[in-house]
Amino acid sequence: MNMQDIQAVFLDIDGTMVSFETHRMAESTVRALDAARAKGVKLFVATGRPPKVINNLNNYPFDGLVSMNGSICYNHNEEPLFKSPLPKNDVKLVTDYMKRGAGISAIVITESDVYITNRDEIMNRTLDLVEFPSLPDISIDDVVNHDVYQLTVCFDEQQESEVMPQIPGCHHTRWHPDFIDINRKGNTKALGIDQIINHYNIPLEACMAIGDGGNDIEMLKHVGLGVAMGNAHDSVKLVADDVTRSVDDDGVWHAFMKHGLI
């Protein structure tokens, strides 16, 4: 891809734009975003987070949002372009398993709200890791009464292997050892990118994506130029077209510099 051909960049939040150490964007990242915008490049967020807990981007004026790993996508006015919740029967199967597992904890995400069910020490550690705001609790029996777009469940690998084959309408990604994100099957950041670029009439081959986690793999493979962060897992780096520096070493800035966006 010629550098001048990049028309849009899709950026993950945690571990990409935002450090797990500082919980904020580096000044170099903000400068990179500003310089790319000045050149007319459109900038989009592609994250597992729902809008309600995107509290670490300094209200930066992005051009749109792929949220909950593609389950809801928004335009620049925060209007939904696409919505796809989890099948209710699959939600019930997951919550039934969680009850049998003596109180496994999860983040429950609806279109407008975010809850915690079965709050425990693992969940508190997870919330500290990503510095979420304070979230209300929900009874696990009440979860299935909502349209759920994502479950972030504290499953270890054995629990994951037991549950996921039982819910064929869903798929999952793991970007941390403590938990997995469960979304409707087919809902990925790659699908979300397609919803956004169809709305804005941007060619896929003119898109760049940057990420670090397992939920970024599909989008890095999908776009014209996929860039893995230096702190990414090896499985992410293997599918990327390029690897930049780590989030704590100005990785986004160096990626933008190398590929001619600034």
Secondary structure, 3 states (H helix, E strand, C coil): CCHHHCCEEEECCECCCECCCCCCECHHHHHHHHHHHHCCCEEEEECCCCHHHCCCCCCCCCCCEEEHHHCEEECCCCCEEEECCCCHHHHHHHHHHHHHCCCCCEEEECCCCEEEECCCHHHHHHHHHHCCCCCCECCHHHHHHCCCCEEEECCCHHHHHHHHHHCCCEEEEEEECCEEEEEECCCCHHHHHHHHHHHHCCCHHHEEEEECCHHHHHHHHHCCEEEECCCCCHHHHHHCCEECCCHHHCHHHHHHHHCCCC
